[in-house]
Amino acid sequence: MKKFLLSALFLAPLFVAAQEVKKHPQPQPTKDVNIFDVTANKTTAVVYETPKELQAKIQKEARLKKWNEAAKKVELAKVPVGGILQVDIARYNLAAVDAKLFTILVLDATGQEKMRTKINNAVVASTIVAGVSAYKTSGQLVLDTPLKTGDSVFVLDEKENKRYEFLVKND
């Protein structure tokens, strides 16, 4: 009986870790002021740069580098209409950060699908997660339409069969 209890005691954390992704009672702010994390995770991050933020970056860079008006107009014309969605995914296993395993899904406030895609130009690098060496894949998605308050961004992990949800608050 003691062996059974000890085994159960040591295996309990494994069973807890294998459960579905838990949701926060309230969405938690992330490192981006436009995105709130709905699921309790520390390994998946989404950052949304609005067209206004991108234009402000270009204006600042133009002032610092003293660009002429023609060069500034050329760079401002390159700003995507919908902005850029940066996705960073960290995992402890190199095979688990393959960009083909992740689908990015964007839904509007009514639940209609706005976009479903994979990260095409992902870059894999080493990183530290909770003090442990891990791997991170990062990629950017150019959006056709801006994200609005109430839109949701989902990162669907096909390997772990999990879904990470982020809420957009773009005011």
C-alpha positions in Angstrom: 0.0 0.0 0.0 2.9 2.3 0.8 4.4 1.7 -2.7 1.0 2.6 -4.3 0.7 5.8 -2.3 4.3 6.9 -3.0 3.8 6.1 -6.7 0.6 8.2 -6.7 2.4 11.0 -4.9 5.3 11.1 -7.5 3.0 10.7 -10.5 0.5 13.4 -9.5 2.5 16.3 -11.0 2.7 14.4 -14.3 -1.0 14.1 -14.5 -1.5 17.7 -13.6 0.9 18.8 -16.3 -0.8 16.6 -18.9 -4.2 18.4 -18.5 -5.6 20.9 -21.0 -4.4 24.5 -21.1 -6.1 26.4 -18.2 -7.9 29.6 -18.8 -7.4 32.7 -16.6 -10.6 34.0 -14.9 -9.7 37.4 -16.4 -7.5 37.9 -19.4 -3.9 38.8 -18.4 -2.0 41.6 -20.0 1.0 40.5 -22.1 4.1 42.5 -23.2 1.9 44.1 -25.9 -0.7 46.7 -24.8 -3.0 45.5 -27.7 -3.1 41.8 -26.7 -4.4 40.0 -23.6 -3.6 36.4 -22.8 -6.8 34.3 -22.2 -5.0 31.0 -21.6 -2.4 30.5 -18.8 0.8 30.0 -20.7 4.3 31.3 -20.6 5.6 29.8 -23.8 3.5 31.4 -26.5 3.4 35.1 -27.2 1.6 37.3 -29.7 2.4 40.9 -30.4 0.3 43.1 -32.7 1.8 46.2 -34.2 -0.9 48.5 -35.6 -0.3 50.5 -38.8 -0.2 53.7 -36.6 2.6 52.1 -34.5 4.5 51.0 -37.6 4.2 54.5 -39.1 5.4 56.1 -35.8 8.4 53.8 -35.8 9.3 54.9 -39.4 8.8 58.6 -38.5 11.1 58.2 -35.5 13.7 56.3 -37.6 13.4 59.0 -40.3 14.2 61.8 -37.8 17.1 59.9 -36.3 18.7 59.0 -39.6 17.7 62.3 -41.2 16.0 60.8 -44.2 14.7 63.1 -47.0 11.0 63.2 -47.7 11.2 60.9 -50.7 12.9 58.1 -48.7 10.3 58.6 -45.9 7.4 58.3 -48.3 8.8 55.2 -49.8 9.1 53.5 -46.4 5.7 54.7 -45.2 4.2 53.2 -48.4 5.5 49.8 -47.3 3.5 49.8 -44.1 0.8 47.0 -44.3 -2.8 48.2 -44.1 -3.6 45.7 -41.3 -0.4 45.9 -39.4 1.9 43.0 -38.4 1.2 40.1 -36.0 4.4 38.8 -34.4 4.2 35.2 -33.0 6.8 33.8 -30.6 6.5 30.1 -29.6 8.9 28.5 -27.1 9.2 24.8 -26.4 11.7 22.6 -24.7 12.2 20.2 -27.6 13.6 21.3 -31.0 11.2 19.2 -33.0 8.3 20.9 -31.2 9.1 24.3 -32.5 8.7 23.4 -36.2 6.5 26.2 -37.7 4.5 23.7 -39.7 3.0 22.4 -36.4 1.3 25.7 -35.6 -1.8 27.3 -37.2 -2.6 30.9 -36.6 -6.3 31.6 -36.5 -7.9 35.1 -36.3 -11.6 35.4 -35.5 -13.6 38.6 -35.4 -15.8 39.6 -32.4 -18.8 37.6 -33.8 -16.7 34.4 -34.2 -16.3 34.6 -38.0 -12.9 33.5 -39.3 -10.9 36.4 -40.7 -7.7 34.5 -41.3 -6.2 31.0 -41.0 -2.5 30.5 -41.9 0.8 28.9 -41.0 4.0 30.9 -40.2 5.9 30.8 -43.4 9.1 32.7 -42.6 9.8 31.4 -39.1 13.2 31.7 -37.5 14.3 29.1 -34.8 16.7 30.2 -32.0 17.6 29.0 -28.6 16.1 30.8 -25.6 15.6 30.4 -21.8 12.1 29.5 -20.5 11.7 29.5 -16.7 15.4 29.0 -16.2 15.6 26.0 -18.6 17.3 26.0 -22.0 14.6 25.8 -24.8 14.0 26.7 -28.4 11.9 29.5 -29.9 10.3 29.9 -33.3 9.4 33.4 -34.3 7.5 34.7 -37.3 5.6 37.6 -38.6 2.2 37.7 -40.4 1.2 40.7 -42.5 -2.4 41.4 -42.0 -4.8 42.6 -44.8 -7.2 44.3 -42.3 -6.5 45.8 -38.9 -7.4 43.9 -35.8 -10.2 45.5 -33.7 -11.2 45.2 -30.1 -13.0 41.9 -29.5 -11.1 40.0 -32.2 -9.3 36.8 -31.0 -6.0 35.3 -32.1 -5.6 31.6 -31.6 -2.3 29.7 -31.9 -3.2 26.0 -32.5 -0.5 23.6 -31.6 -0.9 20.4 -33.6 1.9 18.5 -31.8 0.6 19.1 -28.2 -3.0 19.3 -29.4 -3.5 22.6 -27.5 -5.0 26.0 -28.3 -3.7 29.3 -27.0 -6.1 32.2 -27.1 -5.3 35.9 -27.1 -7.8 38.8 -27.1 -7.3 42.0 -29.0 -7.9 45.4 -27.3 -7.0 48.0 -29.9 -8.3 51.3 -28.6 
